[in-house]
């Protein structure tokens, strides 16, 4: 068994209570690396097409990478994979914190859960010993309570991934939380966990991740940290800025530059002229301390003191990250730091994806503005633009599935169907999933990147961290290895070389950057063919006109701009060797990638 892997994958059937472990061969790890790569291969191989996303046959996987829990400076990540109840296709969500490394310390690279428990349970993995335990005392409680209770019972060296009440109530925009605010946020993974009556997964252990060459790994960590300390990005010291602000630095700047969507993607900076309370120093004004994911030198997370103004959120609340600032700030025209912090706390406790939740609220505000819903519908709440009090009150109703909040709790696509009367024209989503908070017409941070196409053509649509075309192979590798996207920024064009070098030190496999990228291509195709088997052609997912500038804005920093979506898609389909109508990868491409069984499925 190569280094970097614990060599064991756990399979749990909640219906029968069966627990078994398997040891894959080396080739399986070599071909798919880990993370969502390994997850996509397993779900494609072991799960039938067209299963009910909230039914017993849908597998929910907690997956790590070979660099998770190793000396790599940002080897902190894990992913959750499943069939998404939001899109009906491939689903994955990425999270930091401590859970991923600790799952490996407990003895497993990956855990896959199927079936539905007859009663609420949690899964305890204790240094290789696995038990299903009664979660009756946790059910109906928020994610903080679940985590605190299990840590109190099994010790502080226990890490917990859990759902809040939103996941229990099958909100399609529910997420999975760990470390009181680290979210596996996208794809509706929390609803899948709730459908299985699985409240939490708790892990603890003292096993070491094996390393092929500890000395080389230590030297590489030192070299990479030196680069991180001296890196200058866009003319500013990278590490200093990330440590001070994390992603929250972007709120104000992005709202003014055209990067952030404004007013449910219908407005511009002119409609939100002075968002001074979003991001930057305002975001850290009430900071208690900075925190980090496991062994990360950046420590970009912020922990807040108790709220001092109208919103008395408790001490220990996470400082909102950029996506949350934009979703509840610029999207809803709310310029109130503490309201956004309160929204963040509600989402973290109940387990709601902040991107989707903020988008749903901005959708509701536009419906209210256009009289598709009234105060009679909302229970007296005036869902007007910028009304942070009504925003917070409706968010709480969404989290609890009460009143009009129940209408909104499954995302904008379902909410528009429930409201009717033309509400779908204001429902901004692709394939059922709300979009990340970066306007694809804005290219100031990544010139030449096919931003509009990545929203449409990634297997999990609307993802702000996704890529499309050959540039996506590197993204797939980063996620599969278990390292942090943001912590990889200082390495620029040399990133894949550093990944290859670190993988050699950890696993013992000497592979070139080109070979590593070929794994990324295999993973990217594997996620895509999962969708094809479900009957999904991503080209048929509609991108809302206002997202790409049809018609173009007449004012603001994006005035006159329209993203050339068709050209981006057309060129990259050719580069991928995917059919430009069906999006099927060519048989030759699938055979080249060693996906012979997939080639037989698609080209019988």
VOSE-303594 format. One line per field, with one value per residue (C-alpha): x, y, z. Coordinates in Angstrom, 1 decimal. Example, Ala and Ser with C-alpha at 12.3 -4.5 7.8 and 13.67 -1.06 7.14 Angstrom:
BEGIN
c1	12.3, 13.7
c2	-4.5, -1.1
c3	7.8, 7.1
This chain:
BEGIN
c1	0.0, 1.4, 1.9, -0.8, -3.5, -4.9, -5.8, -9.4, -12.8, -15.8, -19.3, -22.2, -25.8, -28.2, -31.1, -29.5, -26.9, -24.2, -20.7, -17.8, -14.5, -12.6, -9.0, -8.7, -5.7, -3.0, -4.2, -7.6, -5.8, -3.3, -6.1, -8.5, -6.2, -8.9, -11.6, -14.4, -12.3, -12.5, -16.1, -17.3, -15.7, -17.4, -20.8, -20.7, -19.7, -21.9, -25.0, -27.7, -28.8, -31.9, -32.1, -34.1, -31.6, -33.5, -34.0, -32.1, -30.1, -28.3, -24.8, -23.4, -19.6, -17.2, -13.9, -10.4, -7.3, -3.8, -2.4, -5.2, -3.6, 0.0, 2.7, 1.4, 0.7, -2.9, -3.7, -6.9, -9.8, -12.5, -15.5, -19.0, -20.3, -23.8, -26.5, -27.7, -31.4, -31.0, -29.9, -30.7, -27.1, -23.6, -23.2, -20.1, -19.3, -15.9, -15.0, -12.0, -11.7, -10.3, -12.7, -10.9, -7.5, -9.2, -11.1, -7.8, -6.4, -9.4, -8.3, -10.2, -9.7, -13.4, -16.8, -19.8, -23.3, -26.4, -29.9, -32.2, -32.0, -35.3, -34.4, -32.0, -28.4, -24.8, -21.8, -18.8, -15.4, -13.1, -9.5, -10.7, -13.7, -17.0, -20.5, -23.9, -25.3, -28.7, -29.0, -32.4, -30.9, -29.3, -32.2, -34.1, -31.0, -28.7, -25.2, -23.4, -25.3, -24.6, -20.9, -20.6, -22.5, -20.4, -17.1, -18.2, -18.9, -15.9, -13.3, -12.0, -9.9, -13.1, -14.2, -17.8, -19.6, -23.3, -26.5, -28.8, -32.6, -32.7, -31.0, -33.4, -36.3, -34.9, -34.3, -32.8, -30.3, -29.1, -25.4, -23.2, -21.2, -18.1, -16.0, -18.8, -18.9, -17.0, -19.5, -19.7, -22.2, -23.3, -25.3, -27.9, -25.7, -27.3, -30.8, -29.3, -27.8, -31.1, -33.0, -30.9, -31.7, -27.9, -27.4, -23.6, -20.3, -17.9, -14.2, -11.2, -8.0, -4.2, -3.2, -0.6, -0.9, 2.0, 4.6, 7.0, 9.7, 9.1, 12.3, 11.3, 7.8, 9.2, 11.6, 8.8, 6.6, 9.3, 9.9, 6.2, 5.7, 8.7, 6.9, 3.6, 5.3, 6.9, 4.2, 2.7, -0.6, -2.1, 0.5, -0.2, 1.4, -0.6, -0.1, -0.6, -3.9, -5.3, -4.4, -6.0, -9.2, -9.6, -12.0, -14.0, -11.7, -13.6, -17.1, -16.8, -14.2, -16.1, -19.5, -18.0, -15.9, -18.7, -17.5, -20.4, -23.9, -26.2, -30.0, -30.6, -28.3, -30.4, -28.5, -25.1, -22.9, -25.1, -27.9, -25.7, -23.6, -21.7, -21.5, -19.0, -20.1, -19.4, -15.9, -12.6, -12.0, -15.8, -15.8, -13.2, -14.1, -15.7, -13.1, -12.2, -9.4, -8.2, -8.4, -7.1, -8.0, -5.8, -2.1, -2.7, -0.1, -2.5, -5.1, -7.6, -10.7, -12.2, -14.1, -16.3, -17.1, -20.8, -22.8, -22.9, -25.7, -29.2, -28.2, -26.9, -25.3, -23.3, -19.6, -17.8, -19.8, -17.7, -16.9, -18.8, -16.7, -17.0, -19.7, -21.9, -21.3, -22.4, -25.4, -26.9, -25.3, -25.1, -27.7, -30.3, -28.9, -28.2, -25.3, -25.2, -22.3, -24.1, -27.1, -24.9, -23.1, -26.4, -27.5, -24.2, -24.8, -28.4, -27.1, -24.3, -26.5, -29.4, -27.1, -28.1, -25.9, -25.3, -25.0, -28.4, -30.1, -29.1, -30.1, -33.5, -34.1, -33.1, -35.4, -38.2, -37.5, -37.8, -41.1, -42.3, -41.3, -43.2, -46.3, -46.1, -46.1, -47.6, -47.5, -50.3, -48.1, -45.0, -46.8, -46.5, -42.8, -42.0, -39.4, -38.2, -34.7, -32.2, -34.7, -32.3, -34.8, -37.2, -34.4, -33.2, -36.8, -37.6, -34.2, -35.2, -38.5, -36.7, -34.4, -37.3, -39.6, -42.3, -44.8, -43.6, -40.1, -41.3, -42.1, -38.4, -36.6, -35.9, -34.2, -35.3, -36.3, -38.8, -39.9, -40.7, -42.8, -44.7, -45.3, -46.2, -47.5, -44.2, -41.9, -39.5, -38.2, -36.6, -35.3, -31.6, -30.2, -28.6, -29.9, -31.6, -28.6, -28.1, -24.9, -21.8, -21.2, -19.0, -20.4, -19.0, -18.7, -16.1, -12.7, -10.5, -9.2, -8.8, -8.5, -9.4, -11.1, -14.4, -16.4, -19.8, -19.2, -17.9, -21.3, -23.2, -20.9, -19.4, -21.1, -22.3, -23.6, -23.2, -19.9, -17.7, -14.7, -15.2, -13.5, -14.4, -12.3, -8.7, -8.1, -10.5, -8.0, -5.9, -9.0, -9.9, -6.5, -6.5, -9.8, -8.9, -5.6, -7.3, -5.6, -7.1, -7.8, -7.1, -3.9, -2.7, -2.8, 0.8, 2.2, 0.6, 1.8, 4.1, 1.2, 0.9, 4.7, 4.5, 1.6, 3.5, 6.6, 4.6, 2.7, 6.0, 7.2, 3.9, 3.0, 6.3, 5.0, 7.2, 4.8, 5.2, 2.9, 1.5, 0.6, -1.0, -3.1, -4.2, -5.7, -7.5, -8.9, -10.0, -11.8, -13.4, -14.8, -16.0, -18.1, -19.5, -20.5, -22.3, -24.6, -24.9, -26.1, -28.7, -30.0, -28.4, -26.8, -25.3, -25.6, -29.4, -29.1, -30.4, -28.2, -30.4, -30.0, -29.3, -26.3, -24.5, -25.6, -28.6, -29.4, -26.2, -26.4, -26.5, -24.6, -22.0, -18.7, -20.2, -22.1, -22.2, -20.7, -22.2, -20.4, -19.9, -21.2, -21.7, -18.1, -16.7, -18.7, -18.0, -14.2, -13.8, -16.0, -13.6, -10.6, -12.2, -13.0, -16.7, -19.4, -20.7, -24.3, -24.6, -21.5, -20.6, -16.8, -15.5, -14.9, -11.3, -11.0, -12.7, -10.4, -7.4, -8.4, -8.8, -12.6, -13.4, -16.6, -17.9, -17.0, -19.1, -22.0, -21.9, -20.9, -22.5
c2	0.0, 3.4, 6.1, 8.8, 6.2, 4.3, 1.6, 1.0, 2.2, 1.7, 0.8, 1.2, 0.1, 1.9, -0.2, -3.5, -2.2, -4.0, -2.5, -3.8, -2.5, -3.0, -2.5, -1.3, -2.2, 0.3, 1.0, 2.2, 4.9, 5.7, 6.2, 8.3, 9.8, 10.2, 12.7, 13.2, 11.2, 8.1, 8.9, 9.3, 6.0, 4.2, 5.7, 5.0, 1.4, 0.5, 2.6, 2.1, 5.0, 7.0, 6.1, 8.5, 11.0, 10.9, 7.2, 4.3, 3.4, 6.8, 6.5, 9.3, 9.3, 11.1, 11.1, 12.3, 12.6, 11.3, 14.6, 15.1, 14.8, 14.9, 17.6, 19.4, 23.0, 22.9, 19.2, 19.8, 19.0, 16.4, 16.1, 14.7, 13.0, 11.6, 12.0, 15.6, 16.1, 19.6, 18.8, 15.1, 14.5, 14.3, 16.1, 17.0, 19.5, 20.4, 21.4, 22.2, 22.0, 19.0, 16.3, 15.0, 14.5, 12.9, 10.5, 9.2, 9.1, 7.0, 4.5, 5.2, 7.1, 7.1, 6.2, 5.4, 5.2, 3.7, 2.7, 4.5, 3.9, 3.1, 5.6, 8.6, 7.3, 8.6, 6.8, 6.5, 5.6, 5.2, 4.2, 1.5, 0.4, 1.3, 1.5, 2.9, 4.6, 6.0, 9.7, 10.3, 12.9, 14.8, 14.7, 18.0, 19.9, 22.1, 21.2, 23.0, 21.0, 17.8, 18.6, 19.8, 16.8, 14.2, 16.0, 16.1, 12.4, 11.1, 13.9, 17.0, 14.9, 13.9, 15.6, 15.6, 16.2, 16.7, 18.1, 20.6, 20.7, 21.8, 18.6, 16.6, 18.3, 17.5, 21.1, 20.6, 23.4, 21.8, 21.2, 19.3, 21.1, 20.5, 22.5, 24.9, 26.6, 24.6, 23.6, 21.0, 23.4, 22.6, 20.0, 19.5, 16.9, 17.7, 16.6, 13.3, 12.8, 13.7, 11.3, 8.5, 9.6, 9.9, 12.8, 12.8, 11.0, 11.2, 10.2, 9.9, 8.0, 8.1, 6.3, 8.1, 8.7, 6.7, 8.7, 7.2, 9.8, 11.8, 13.9, 14.9, 15.8, 17.9, 19.7, 20.3, 21.8, 24.2, 25.2, 25.8, 27.8, 30.0, 30.7, 31.4, 33.9, 35.9, 35.6, 38.8, 38.5, 41.5, 43.7, 42.8, 40.3, 37.2, 35.5, 38.7, 39.4, 35.9, 35.6, 39.0, 38.7, 35.3, 35.6, 38.3, 41.0, 40.8, 41.9, 45.7, 45.5, 42.8, 44.6, 47.8, 46.1, 44.1, 40.7, 40.3, 39.8, 42.5, 42.6, 39.0, 39.4, 42.2, 45.2, 46.8, 48.8, 51.8, 50.0, 49.4, 52.5, 52.3, 48.8, 49.9, 47.3, 44.3, 42.9, 44.4, 46.0, 46.0, 42.2, 41.8, 44.7, 42.3, 39.6, 37.6, 35.5, 33.9, 30.2, 27.6, 24.3, 21.4, 22.4, 25.1, 28.0, 30.6, 30.6, 32.6, 31.8, 34.4, 33.8, 36.7, 38.0, 38.2, 40.5, 44.1, 45.7, 44.7, 41.1, 39.3, 36.3, 34.4, 34.5, 31.9, 32.7, 32.4, 35.5, 35.4, 34.5, 36.3, 34.1, 34.6, 38.4, 38.6, 36.2, 38.1, 41.5, 42.6, 40.1, 41.4, 45.0, 44.6, 46.8, 45.6, 43.7, 42.2, 41.1, 39.2, 37.7, 36.7, 35.1, 33.2, 31.9, 30.7, 28.9, 27.2, 26.1, 24.8, 23.6, 25.7, 26.5, 30.2, 30.7, 29.1, 30.6, 34.2, 33.6, 32.3, 35.4, 37.8, 35.9, 36.3, 40.0, 40.4, 38.4, 40.7, 43.8, 42.6, 41.7, 37.9, 37.5, 39.8, 40.4, 38.0, 35.3, 36.2, 36.4, 40.2, 40.4, 43.2, 41.5, 44.7, 45.2, 46.0, 45.1, 43.1, 42.5, 40.8, 38.9, 37.4, 36.6, 34.8, 33.0, 31.6, 30.5, 28.8, 27.0, 25.7, 25.1, 27.2, 29.6, 31.0, 29.7, 26.3, 27.5, 28.7, 26.0, 23.8, 26.5, 28.9, 26.4, 24.6, 27.9, 29.4, 26.3, 26.6, 30.4, 30.2, 33.3, 33.7, 33.6, 31.4, 34.5, 35.6, 32.2, 32.3, 28.8, 26.4, 22.9, 23.5, 24.8, 28.5, 30.2, 31.1, 34.8, 35.8, 37.4, 35.6, 38.9, 40.1, 38.8, 41.0, 38.2, 35.6, 36.9, 34.4, 32.0, 30.5, 31.8, 31.5, 28.1, 26.7, 27.7, 25.7, 22.8, 21.6, 18.4, 20.4, 23.6, 27.1, 26.4, 29.4, 27.1, 25.1, 25.3, 24.0, 22.4, 21.4, 24.0, 21.9, 19.0, 20.9, 21.8, 18.1, 17.2, 19.8, 18.6, 14.9, 15.2, 16.9, 20.3, 23.7, 25.7, 29.0, 27.8, 26.8, 30.3, 31.3, 28.5, 29.7, 27.8, 25.6, 24.2, 20.9, 20.3, 20.9, 18.5, 15.9, 16.4, 16.2, 13.2, 11.4, 12.2, 11.0, 8.0, 7.0, 7.1, 9.1, 10.7, 13.7, 16.7, 15.5, 12.1, 13.8, 16.0, 12.9, 11.7, 15.0, 14.5, 11.0, 12.4, 15.2, 12.8, 10.4, 13.1, 14.1, 10.6, 10.1, 12.9, 11.4, 8.1, 10.1, 11.5, 14.9, 16.8, 19.9, 21.9, 21.7, 23.4, 26.9, 29.8, 32.8, 35.7, 38.2, 36.2, 36.5, 40.0, 39.6, 42.4, 44.0, 46.5, 50.1, 51.3, 50.2, 48.4, 45.7, 48.1, 46.8, 43.4, 40.1, 36.8, 34.7, 31.5, 29.7, 30.3, 29.2, 26.0, 25.2, 25.6, 23.6, 20.7, 20.2, 20.4, 17.8, 15.5, 15.6, 15.6, 19.2, 18.1, 15.2, 16.0, 12.3, 11.8, 10.0, 6.3, 6.8, 9.3, 7.0, 4.1, 6.4, 7.2, 3.5, 3.9, 0.8, 0.0, 3.6, 3.3, 0.2, 1.9, 5.0, 3.4, -0.1
c3	0.0, -1.0, 1.6, 2.1, 2.3, 5.3, 2.8, 4.1, 2.8, 5.1, 3.8, 6.1, 5.3, 7.7, 6.7, 7.8, 10.1, 8.1, 8.5, 6.3, 5.1, 1.9, 0.8, -2.8, -4.9, -5.6, -9.2, -7.9, -5.9, -8.7, -11.2, -9.1, -6.4, -3.8, -2.8, -5.4, -7.9, -5.9, -4.9, -8.5, -9.5, -6.6, -7.1, -10.8, -10.3, -7.3, -7.6, -10.2, -12.5, -11.6, -7.9, -5.7, -4.3, -1.0, -1.1, 0.4, -2.7, -2.9, -1.4, 0.8, 0.8, 3.1, 1.2, 1.8, -0.4, 0.0, 1.2, 3.8, 7.2, 6.0, 6.3, 3.3, 4.4, 3.4, 3.5, 5.4, 3.2, 2.8, 0.4, 0.6, -2.5, -3.5, -6.1, -5.6, -4.7, -6.1, -9.6, -10.0, -11.0, -9.6, -6.2, -4.2, -1.5, -0.2, 3.4, 5.6, 9.4, 11.2, 10.2, 7.1, 8.8, 11.9, 9.8, 8.5, 12.0, 12.9, 10.3, 7.1, 3.8, 3.0, 4.4, 2.3, 3.8, 2.1, 3.3, 5.7, 9.4, 11.2, 13.8, 14.1, 14.6, 14.4, 13.2, 15.7, 14.3, 17.2, 16.2, 13.7, 15.8, 14.1, 15.7, 14.9, 18.0, 18.9, 18.1, 19.8, 22.1, 19.2, 16.7, 16.5, 17.8, 15.8, 14.5, 17.3, 19.9, 18.1, 17.9, 21.5, 22.9, 21.1, 22.0, 25.6, 25.5, 23.6, 24.2, 22.6, 20.2, 18.5, 15.3, 14.1, 10.9, 11.5, 10.1, 11.8, 11.7, 8.1, 7.0, 9.2, 7.5, 4.1, 2.9, -0.5, 0.3, 3.5, 4.1, 6.5, 9.2, 11.2, 13.7, 14.4, 11.0, 8.4, 5.8, 3.1, 1.6, -1.9, -3.8, -1.0, 0.7, 4.1, 2.8, 1.7, 5.2, 6.8, 4.6, 6.0, 9.5, 10.0, 12.4, 12.6, 11.9, 14.8, 14.4, 16.6, 16.6, 16.9, 13.7, 11.6, 7.9, 6.4, 4.5, 1.9, 2.7, 5.9, 5.4, 1.8, 2.9, 5.7, 3.4, 0.8, 3.5, 4.5, 0.9, 0.3, 3.4, 2.4, -0.9, 0.9, 3.3, 0.4, -2.2, -3.7, -5.4, -7.2, -5.7, -2.1, 0.4, 0.1, 3.4, 5.5, 3.7, 4.0, 7.6, 8.5, 6.4, 4.8, 2.0, 3.8, 2.5, -0.8, 0.2, -0.4, -3.2, -5.1, -4.8, -6.3, -9.1, -10.6, -9.3, -6.8, -8.2, -6.9, -6.4, -7.4, -10.4, -11.8, -10.5, -10.5, -8.2, -8.9, -7.1, -4.1, -4.0, -0.7, 0.8, 3.4, 6.0, 3.8, 4.0, 4.9, 8.3, 9.0, 8.8, 11.5, 13.7, 16.3, 16.0, 19.0, 17.5, 14.3, 13.8, 11.3, 9.7, 10.9, 10.9, 8.4, 8.6, 7.1, 9.9, 7.7, 9.8, 12.1, 15.3, 16.5, 19.9, 21.0, 18.8, 20.1, 18.2, 17.2, 16.6, 19.7, 18.0, 20.5, 21.0, 18.9, 15.7, 12.5, 10.7, 7.4, 4.4, 1.1, -0.5, 2.6, 2.6, -1.0, -0.7, 2.2, 1.5, -2.2, -3.4, -0.9, -0.8, 2.9, 4.2, 7.8, 9.2, 12.1, 10.1, 7.8, 10.8, 12.3, 9.0, 8.9, 12.5, 11.6, 8.6, 10.5, 13.3, 11.2, 8.4, 5.4, 2.4, 2.7, -1.1, -1.8, 1.3, 0.4, -3.2, -2.2, 0.0, -2.8, -5.2, -2.6, -2.4, -6.2, -6.1, -3.3, -5.3, -8.3, -6.1, -6.8, -3.0, -0.4, 3.3, 3.6, 2.2, 4.2, 7.6, 7.8, 6.8, 4.3, 2.1, 0.6, -0.7, 2.1, 4.9, 7.0, 9.8, 7.5, 5.8, 9.2, 10.3, 7.0, 7.1, 10.5, 9.1, 6.2, 8.6, 10.6, 7.6, 9.1, 7.4, 4.1, 4.9, 4.0, 0.5, 0.2, 2.0, -1.1, -3.2, -5.9, -8.5, -6.3, -4.7, -8.1, -8.9, -5.7, -6.1, -9.8, -11.6, -13.5, -10.5, -12.5, -14.3, -11.0, -10.0, -10.7, -10.8, -13.2, -13.2, -9.9, -8.0, -7.1, -8.4, -6.6, -5.9, -8.9, -12.0, -15.1, -17.0, -14.5, -15.4, -13.3, -11.1, -13.8, -17.3, -20.0, -17.7, -19.1, -16.2, -17.7, -19.1, -15.8, -14.2, -16.8, -17.7, -14.4, -13.2, -10.2, -11.8, -10.5, -8.7, -8.2, -7.5, -10.7, -14.1, -17.5, -20.2, -19.7, -17.0, -14.9, -14.7, -12.2, -10.2, -10.1, -8.8, -6.1, -4.8, -5.1, -3.2, -0.2, -0.3, -0.1, -3.3, -1.6, 0.0, -3.4, -4.9, -4.3, -6.5, -9.7, -12.8, -10.6, -8.5, -10.3, -10.0, -6.3, -6.0, -8.0, -5.8, -2.6, -3.8, -4.5, -1.0, 0.5, -1.7, -3.1, -6.6, -9.0, -11.4, -13.7, -13.6, -16.9, -15.3, -12.4, -14.8, -16.7, -13.4, -13.2, -16.7, -15.7, -12.6, -14.6, -17.1, -14.4, -12.7, -16.1, -17.2, -13.9, -15.1, -18.6, -17.1, -15.2, -18.4, -17.9, -20.8, -19.1, -22.4, -21.9, -18.5, -19.0, -17.9, -16.9, -19.4, -16.7, -15.5, -18.8, -19.6, -22.0, -22.4, -21.2, -18.3, -19.1, -16.1, -13.6, -14.1, -16.3, -18.5, -22.1, -21.4, -22.4, -21.7, -24.8, -23.3, -26.6, -27.7, -24.3, -24.4, -28.1, -27.8, -24.6, -25.7, -28.6, -26.3, -24.1, -27.0, -26.0, -28.6, -29.2, -29.2, -26.8, -24.7, -24.7, -24.4, -27.5, -27.2, -27.9, -25.0, -22.5, -23.6, -23.3, -19.8, -18.9, -18.5, -20.5, -18.7, -19.3, -23.0, -23.2, -21.4, -23.7, -26.9, -26.9
